[in-house]
């Protein structure tokens, strides 16, 4: 790496860090002042877009532009989904709060303004912003290796990322439609009759895995990691931390969601026993067995 490029990379990282720190502090202050702890949720789909185009402005290359375009497609779609659920408001710090924060505020370990305030500072406001920073870092690796040509890995990563953006869209649309139907008094002509009877979503992509939207979100950023692999030529590199920590976050988040659902819906425990959390291994295993039966030779 040339001396001039090294200085530019340091400048890029400094801008990222400054942006992350400012946003983290603002999220903490606003959430504490308003009592709405979904301030980071509002920015989850926007911060990676900001990191992407800052990088593209300083280190323009085909790979970085492709990455930025994919992140923008992901972010705008996710922002739309968040918006239609009431997450955004004309007054920026208002909007619907994620119900899980309300549940956590009642947790004995976090109950009280001081304890939840510390949780808000370290986990909600700072850790989640650090995580967004980390799973966006393949952009930095692409910037460091900006002269490396596009490879097959880039094309595969991009194609798979688009596929998972689409599957996440399908899952979110199915869940949104279900909740809209759930609000109606008359359920006679509803699409998700079985799910409405149970009280939770079990149809569409939800019959294969319990969290198809979470699965897709994780796979989107795992695919994004491989742009860094293509740029650096290293299958294991420092940007892997972001993808791993994101997976761990979704394991914890899905566990919390399922604990709430299990207490609320009597049939959810059985659903957990029958349907995998993230990987549709039962469906894949069944499909493989059917193929063997149909093609015994």
C-alpha positions as CSV (number, residue, x, y, z in Angstrom):
1,X,0.0,0.0,0.0
2,X,1.4,3.4,-1.1
3,X,2.0,6.1,1.5
4,X,-0.7,8.3,0.0
5,X,-3.2,5.5,-0.1
6,X,-2.4,4.6,3.5
7,X,-3.3,8.2,4.6
8,X,-6.5,8.1,2.6
9,X,-7.5,4.8,4.2
10,X,-6.8,6.3,7.7
11,X,-8.9,9.3,6.7
12,X,-11.8,7.0,5.6
13,X,-11.7,5.0,8.8
14,X,-11.5,8.2,10.9
15,X,-14.7,9.5,9.1
16,X,-16.5,6.2,9.8
17,X,-15.5,6.2,13.4
18,X,-16.5,9.9,13.9
19,X,-19.8,9.2,12.3
20,X,-20.4,6.1,14.4
21,X,-19.5,7.9,17.6
22,X,-21.7,11.0,16.9
23,X,-24.7,8.8,15.9
24,X,-24.2,6.6,19.0
25,X,-24.2,9.5,21.4
26,X,-27.2,11.1,19.7
27,X,-29.1,7.8,19.9
28,X,-28.4,7.5,23.6
29,X,-29.3,11.1,24.4
30,X,-32.5,11.1,22.3
31,X,-33.7,7.7,23.6
32,X,-33.1,8.7,27.2
33,X,-34.9,12.0,26.8
34,X,-37.9,10.6,24.9
35,X,-38.2,7.1,26.5
36,X,-38.3,5.6,23.0
37,X,-35.4,3.2,22.7
38,X,-35.8,2.4,19.0
39,X,-33.6,5.2,17.8
40,X,-30.9,2.8,16.6
41,X,-33.6,0.7,14.9
42,X,-34.5,3.8,12.8
43,X,-30.8,3.9,11.6
44,X,-30.1,0.2,11.1
45,X,-31.0,0.3,7.4
46,X,-29.4,3.8,6.9
47,X,-25.9,3.7,8.5
48,X,-24.5,1.0,6.1
49,X,-25.7,3.1,3.2
50,X,-23.8,6.1,4.6
51,X,-20.6,4.1,5.1
52,X,-21.0,2.7,1.5
53,X,-21.3,6.0,-0.3
54,X,-18.6,7.7,1.8
55,X,-16.3,4.9,0.8
56,X,-17.4,5.2,-2.9
57,X,-16.7,8.9,-2.9
58,X,-13.1,8.5,-1.6
59,X,-12.3,5.2,-3.3
60,X,-14.3,4.9,-6.4
61,X,-14.0,1.5,-8.0
62,X,-16.3,-1.0,-9.8
63,X,-16.3,-3.3,-6.7
64,X,-17.1,-0.5,-4.2
65,X,-19.9,0.9,-6.4
66,X,-21.5,-2.6,-6.8
67,X,-21.3,-3.1,-3.0
68,X,-22.8,0.4,-2.4
69,X,-25.6,-0.3,-4.8
70,X,-26.5,-3.6,-3.1
71,X,-26.4,-2.0,0.4
72,X,-28.6,0.8,-0.9
73,X,-31.1,-1.7,-2.3
74,X,-31.1,-3.6,1.0
75,X,-31.4,-0.4,3.1
76,X,-34.1,1.3,1.2
77,X,-36.3,-1.9,1.2
78,X,-35.7,-2.4,4.9
79,X,-36.5,1.3,5.6
80,X,-39.7,1.0,3.7
81,X,-40.7,-2.1,5.7
82,X,-39.8,-0.3,9.0
83,X,-41.8,2.8,7.9
84,X,-45.0,1.0,7.0
85,X,-45.0,-0.5,10.5
86,X,-44.9,3.0,12.0
87,X,-41.2,3.1,12.8
88,X,-40.6,6.6,11.4
89,X,-42.3,9.8,12.1
90,X,-42.2,13.4,10.8
91,X,-40.7,14.2,14.2
92,X,-37.5,12.1,13.9
93,X,-37.3,10.8,17.5
94,X,-40.9,9.6,17.5
95,X,-42.4,6.5,15.9
96,X,-43.3,3.0,17.1
97,X,-40.9,1.5,19.6
98,X,-39.9,-2.2,19.1
99,X,-42.0,-4.2,21.6
100,X,-38.9,-6.1,22.8
101,X,-37.4,-3.0,24.4
102,X,-40.6,-2.7,26.5
103,X,-40.3,-6.3,27.6
104,X,-36.6,-5.9,28.5
105,X,-37.4,-2.8,30.6
106,X,-39.5,-5.1,32.8
107,X,-36.7,-7.6,33.2
108,X,-35.6,-7.7,36.9
109,X,-31.9,-7.4,35.9
110,X,-32.6,-4.3,33.8
111,X,-35.4,-2.7,35.8
112,X,-34.8,0.8,36.9
113,X,-33.7,4.0,35.1
114,X,-30.0,3.6,36.0
115,X,-29.7,-0.1,35.0
116,X,-31.6,0.2,31.8
117,X,-29.8,3.5,31.1
118,X,-26.5,1.6,31.2
119,X,-27.9,-1.1,29.0
120,X,-29.1,1.5,26.6
121,X,-25.7,3.2,26.6
122,X,-23.5,0.1,26.1
123,X,-25.7,-2.2,24.1
124,X,-28.6,-0.4,22.4
125,X,-26.8,2.8,21.4
126,X,-23.1,1.9,21.2
127,X,-22.8,-1.9,20.6
128,X,-25.4,-1.9,17.8
129,X,-23.7,1.0,16.1
130,X,-20.4,-0.7,16.4
131,X,-21.9,-3.8,14.9
132,X,-23.2,-1.9,11.9
133,X,-19.7,-0.4,11.5
134,X,-18.2,-3.9,11.6
135,X,-20.4,-5.7,9.2
136,X,-19.9,-2.9,6.7
137,X,-16.1,-3.2,6.9
138,X,-15.7,-5.3,3.7
139,X,-16.1,-1.9,2.1
140,X,-12.8,-0.8,3.7
141,X,-11.1,-4.0,2.5
142,X,-12.4,-3.2,-1.0
143,X,-11.0,0.3,-0.7
144,X,-7.6,-0.9,0.4
145,X,-7.5,-3.2,-2.6
146,X,-9.2,-0.9,-5.0
147,X,-7.0,-1.8,-8.0
148,X,-7.9,-5.5,-7.7
149,X,-10.2,-6.5,-10.6
150,X,-13.7,-8.0,-10.2
151,X,-13.7,-11.8,-9.8
152,X,-16.2,-14.6,-9.9
153,X,-16.6,-14.4,-6.1
154,X,-17.8,-10.8,-6.5
155,X,-20.5,-11.9,-9.0
156,X,-21.6,-14.8,-6.9
157,X,-21.7,-12.7,-3.7
158,X,-23.7,-10.0,-5.5
159,X,-26.2,-12.5,-7.0
160,X,-26.7,-14.3,-3.7
161,X,-27.1,-11.1,-1.8
162,X,-29.8,-10.0,-4.2
163,X,-31.6,-13.4,-3.8
164,X,-31.6,-13.0,0.0
165,X,-32.8,-9.4,-0.3
166,X,-35.7,-10.7,-2.3
167,X,-36.4,-13.6,0.2
168,X,-36.3,-11.1,3.1
169,X,-38.8,-8.9,1.2
170,X,-41.1,-11.9,0.7
171,X,-40.9,-12.9,4.3
172,X,-41.5,-9.3,5.5
173,X,-44.4,-8.9,3.2
174,X,-46.0,-12.1,4.4
175,X,-45.6,-11.1,8.0
176,X,-46.9,-7.6,7.4
177,X,-50.0,-9.0,5.6
178,X,-50.6,-11.5,8.4
179,X,-50.5,-8.7,11.0
180,X,-52.8,-6.6,8.9
181,X,-55.3,-9.4,8.7
182,X,-54.9,-10.0,12.4
183,X,-56.1,-6.5,13.1
184,X,-59.4,-7.2,11.2
185,X,-62.5,-8.2,13.0
186,X,-63.7,-10.6,10.3
187,X,-61.3,-13.3,9.3
188,X,-63.5,-15.3,6.9
189,X,-61.6,-14.3,3.7
190,X,-58.1,-14.0,5.0
191,X,-55.1,-15.6,3.3
192,X,-53.4,-16.9,6.5
193,X,-56.3,-18.7,8.1
194,X,-54.2,-21.3,9.9
195,X,-51.8,-18.7,11.3
196,X,-54.7,-16.6,12.5
197,X,-56.1,-19.5,14.4
198,X,-52.8,-20.0,16.1
199,X,-52.1,-16.3,16.7
200,X,-48.7,-16.4,15.1
201,X,-47.3,-16.8,11.5
202,X,-46.7,-20.4,10.4
203,X,-47.4,-20.2,6.6
204,X,-45.5,-19.0,3.5
205,X,-41.8,-19.1,4.2
206,X,-42.6,-19.4,7.9
207,X,-43.5,-23.1,7.4
208,X,-39.8,-23.8,6.5
209,X,-38.1,-21.8,9.2
210,X,-39.3,-19.8,12.2
211,X,-37.5,-16.6,11.2
212,X,-37.1,-16.5,7.4
213,X,-36.5,-12.7,7.6
214,X,-33.8,-13.1,10.2
215,X,-32.2,-15.9,8.1
216,X,-32.1,-13.7,5.0
217,X,-30.7,-10.8,6.9
218,X,-27.8,-12.8,8.2
219,X,-27.1,-14.4,4.8
220,X,-27.1,-11.0,3.1
221,X,-24.2,-9.8,5.3
222,X,-22.4,-13.2,5.1
223,X,-22.5,-12.7,1.3
224,X,-21.3,-9.2,1.7
225,X,-18.2,-10.5,3.6
226,X,-17.2,-12.3,0.4
227,X,-16.6,-9.1,-1.5
228,X,-13.8,-8.5,1.0
229,X,-12.5,-12.0,0.3
230,X,-12.5,-11.3,-3.5
231,X,-10.7,-7.9,-2.9
232,X,-8.1,-9.3,-0.6
233,X,-7.7,-12.8,-1.8
234,X,-8.0,-14.0,1.8
235,X,-10.8,-16.3,2.8
236,X,-10.3,-15.4,6.5
237,X,-9.8,-11.7,7.1
238,X,-10.6,-9.1,9.8
239,X,-14.0,-8.2,8.4
240,X,-15.3,-11.7,9.4
241,X,-15.9,-10.3,12.9
242,X,-18.9,-8.3,11.8
243,X,-20.7,-11.2,10.2
244,X,-20.0,-13.5,13.2
245,X,-21.3,-10.9,15.7
246,X,-24.4,-10.2,13.6
247,X,-25.2,-14.0,13.6
248,X,-24.8,-14.0,17.4
249,X,-27.1,-10.9,17.7
250,X,-29.8,-12.7,15.8
251,X,-29.5,-15.8,17.9
252,X,-30.1,-13.7,21.0
253,X,-32.8,-11.6,19.4
254,X,-34.7,-14.6,18.1
255,X,-34.4,-16.3,21.5
256,X,-36.0,-13.2,23.2
257,X,-38.7,-13.1,20.5
258,X,-39.5,-16.8,20.9
259,X,-39.7,-16.6,24.7
260,X,-42.3,-13.8,24.4
261,X,-44.2,-15.8,21.8
262,X,-44.1,-19.0,23.9
263,X,-45.6,-17.2,26.8
264,X,-48.3,-15.6,24.6
265,X,-49.4,-18.5,22.4
266,X,-50.0,-22.0,23.6
267,X,-49.1,-23.6,20.3
268,X,-45.7,-21.9,19.8
269,X,-43.8,-24.6,21.7
270,X,-45.0,-27.2,19.3
271,X,-44.2,-25.0,16.4
272,X,-40.6,-24.7,17.7
273,X,-40.3,-28.5,17.9
274,X,-41.5,-28.9,14.3
275,X,-39.9,-26.0,12.4
276,X,-36.2,-25.1,12.5
277,X,-35.1,-21.6,13.7
278,X,-32.9,-20.5,10.8
279,X,-31.9,-23.3,8.5
280,X,-34.6,-25.3,6.7
281,X,-32.8,-28.6,7.3
282,X,-36.1,-30.6,7.7
283,X,-37.3,-29.4,4.3
284,X,-33.9,-30.0,2.7
285,X,-33.7,-33.5,4.2
286,X,-37.2,-34.3,3.1
287,X,-36.5,-33.0,-0.4
288,X,-33.3,-35.1,-0.6
289,X,-35.1,-38.3,0.5
290,X,-37.9,-37.7,-2.0
291,X,-35.3,-37.4,-4.7
292,X,-33.7,-40.6,-3.7
293,X,-37.0,-42.4,-3.8
294,X,-37.9,-41.0,-7.2
295,X,-34.4,-41.8,-8.6
296,X,-33.4,-45.1,-6.9
297,X,-30.8,-45.9,-9.6
